[in-house]
Amino acid sequence: MRLLKQLVPVAAVALAGNTAVNAVQGNTLLTLVLGVATAVLAVLVYARMVRWSERRAPVEVAASGAAAATGRGALIGVGMFVAVIVNIALVGGYRIDGLGSVAGALGLAGFMAAAAVTEEVIFRGILFRIVEERAGTWAALALTGLVFGLSHLFNEHANLWGAIAIAIEAGGMLAAAYAATRTLWLPIGLHFGWNFAAADIFGTEVSGNGATPGLLHGVTSGPALLTGGEFGPEASPYAVVFGALLTIVFMAVARRRGTLVPRRGGVRADATATLSR
């Protein structure tokens, strides 16, 4: 019941925000404002539902340290995508063919902010955290990572391999980032940084959602096995490898900090704030 009490309101915010953003596509300012507003509202609704259903402070979205953690995550996300796209370019799979659209990239940033926040709140803040309490960290990471990957099958250019790749590189990595820090801000920053670099900077497809008007006009060509094809670089083996490596690093940090949860165990809510710093 806790899961439903938290999931339904946040999912409603995500749906309403996505609908509103799609309705004003082409209007850069409105897209940016509505995207950011959706992200902020999702966090506020989640925090309210946690207080109501769990009778505790929502320390995983505490304001203290939020900007720094989100910034660190964004830098890691951008760095990871740069590593992936450079490797794809080295084998002739990506090239820059002129400049893109600054206005389009600005509006897209709002959309990416909404997607990053709502997905992290739903998949890591609610699903992963609650499943982890009963099943433990490793089982929750595998289960919610798979669900996260399969959820991308509904995208325009989706395919099964792309969904599996997302499950491994993102579902695992983002859950591990939360497990290591016990704050949603780092995975939110990671998620946003990756998407921002992919769409806003390099102009590639993100999870099979179609072409994006980034700052650069990027052209992807060559074997889909290396480039990710129509799904985008997330279906590239380079992304899977780098994502898996970061998952290992975050899980090692979680183990060292003692934040891994055994089966049917749990991390006390009042300890989470300390662990997140």
Secondary structure, DSSP 8 states (H G I E B T S, - for coil): -HHHHHHHHHHHHHHHHHHHHHHTTT-HHHHHHHHHHHHHHHHHHHHHHHHHHHSS--GGG-STTHHHHHHHHHHHHHHHHHHHHHHHHHTTSEEEEEE--HHHHHHHHHHHHHHHHHHHIIIIIIIIHHHHHHH-HHHHHHHHHHHHHHGGGGSTT--HHHHHHHIIIIIHHHHHHHHHHS-SHHHHHHHHHHHIIIIIIT---STT------SEEEEE-S-HHHH-GGG-GGGSHHHHHHHHHHHHHHHHHHHHHT----TT----HHHHHHHH-
